[in-house]
Amino acid sequence: MAEGIEPGVELMKSEDVAALLLVDEVTLKRWRMENRGPRWIKLGDSQNSPVRYDRAEVNDFLRRRTEGEGVP
């Protein structure tokens, strides 16, 4: 396991998050620049460092945007 990553944390690539949310990777990048969308983790200090998403954060993002009363 990578140092600093808690047990049970599942990191997702941008392409996987984009597919799950039914948006383009470009949209995810724009959301990051606008500080919107699911929270992300940047794996380095350079501009080209890879970005990953914690699956729990993506799920939380979806829950915060869920609308309606649901089924009783």
Secondary structure, 3 states (H helix, E strand, C coil): CCCCCCCCCCEEEHHHHHHHHCCCHHHHHHHHHCCCCCCCEECCCCCCCCEEEEHHHHHHHHHHCCCCCCCC
